[in-house]
Amino acid sequence: QVQLVESGGGSVQAGGSLRLSCAYPPYSASSYYMGWFRQAPGKEREGVAAIDSDGTTSYADSVKGRLTISKDYAKSTLYLQMNSLKPEDTAMYYCAATLRWRGQKAPPLEQYKYTYWGQGTQVTVSS
């Protein structure tokens, strides 16, 4: 079992910034893909950004250039730096992890490929 704990959500005006954090077990750092997903009311959960143990990243087109995923191995923490936020970024944001496998060129953004999930943290962007 991999326990993931998100923090850092909140309310911000359009154009502002937030940084989400996700604490994960230290032993999982090199064995897992990790990602950030979000779900807005009435919509399906979607992949936002993902990162491999070697630092390779994937981003949804809607967030490229605004959101950045990163890992701090010393702190066993996954981050999502969110800049130039828009009202359409409003959602519950989830941290997720799944065991790595061979043959995947980039860390996946499909939610069904992830096994472990955090409880979520709310991000609200007002216009």
Residue pairs with C-beta under 8 A, 6 or more apart in sequence:
1 116
2 24
2 25
2 28
2 32
2 97
2 115
2 116
3 24
3 25
3 116
4 22
4 23
4 24
4 95
4 96
4 97
4 116
4 117
4 118
5 22
5 23
5 95
5 118
5 119
6 20
6 21
6 22
6 93
6 94
6 95
6 118
6 119
6 120
6 121
7 20
7 21
7 22
7 23
7 121
8 18
8 19
8 20
8 21
8 121
9 18
9 20
9 93
9 121
9 122
9 123
10 18
10 122
10 123
10 124
11 124
11 125
11 126
12 18
12 85
12 123
12 124
12 125
12 126
13 125
13 126
13 127
14 85
14 86
14 87
14 125
14 126
14 127
15 84
15 85
16 85
16 125
17 81
17 82
17 83
17 84
17 85
18 82
18 85
18 123
19 79
19 80
19 81
19 82
20 36
20 79
20 80
20 82
20 93
20 95
20 121
20 123
21 77
21 78
21 79
22 34
22 36
22 77
22 78
22 79
22 80
22 95
22 118
23 76
23 77
24 32
24 34
24 76
24 77
24 78
24 95
24 97
25 76
26 76
28 97
29 53
29 71
29 73
29 76
30 53
31 53
31 99
31 100
32 53
32 97
32 98
32 99
32 100
33 50
33 51
33 52
33 53
33 97
33 98
33 99
33 100
33 104
33 107
33 108
33 113
33 114
34 50
34 51
34 71
34 78
34 95
34 96
34 97
34 107
35 47
35 48
35 49
35 50
35 51
35 58
35 69
35 95
35 96
35 97
35 107
35 108
35 109
35 114
36 47
36 48
36 49
36 50
36 67
36 69
36 78
36 80
36 93
36 94
36 95
36 96
37 45
37 46
37 47
37 48
37 93
37 94
37 96
37 111
37 114
38 45
38 46
38 48
38 89
38 91
38 92
38 93
38 94
38 123
39 45
39 46
39 91
39 92
39 94
40 88
40 90
40 91
40 92
43 91
45 94
45 111
46 60
46 109
46 111
47 58
47 60
47 108
47 109
47 110
47 111
48 59
48 60
48 63
48 67
48 80
48 93
48 109
49 57
49 58
49 59
49 60
49 63
49 67
49 68
49 69
49 80
49 109
50 57
50 58
50 69
50 106
50 107
50 108
50 109
51 57
51 58
51 69
51 70
51 71
51 78
51 107
52 100
52 106
52 107
53 100
55 71
56 106
56 107
57 69
57 106
57 107
58 106
58 107
58 108
58 109
59 67
59 69
60 109
62 88
63 89
66 82
66 83
66 84
66 85
67 80
67 81
67 82
67 83
68 79
68 80
68 81
68 83
69 78
69 79
69 80
69 81
70 78
70 79
70 81
71 77
71 78
71 79
72 79
78 95
80 93
82 89
82 123
85 123
85 125
86 125
87 125
87 126
87 127
88 125
89 123
89 125
90 123
90 124
90 125
91 122
91 123
92 120
92 121
92 122
92 123
93 120
93 121
93 122
93 123
94 117
94 118
94 119
94 120
95 117
95 118
96 111
96 114
96 115
96 116
96 117
96 118
97 114
97 115
97 116
98 108
98 113
98 114
98 115
98 116
99 115
108 114
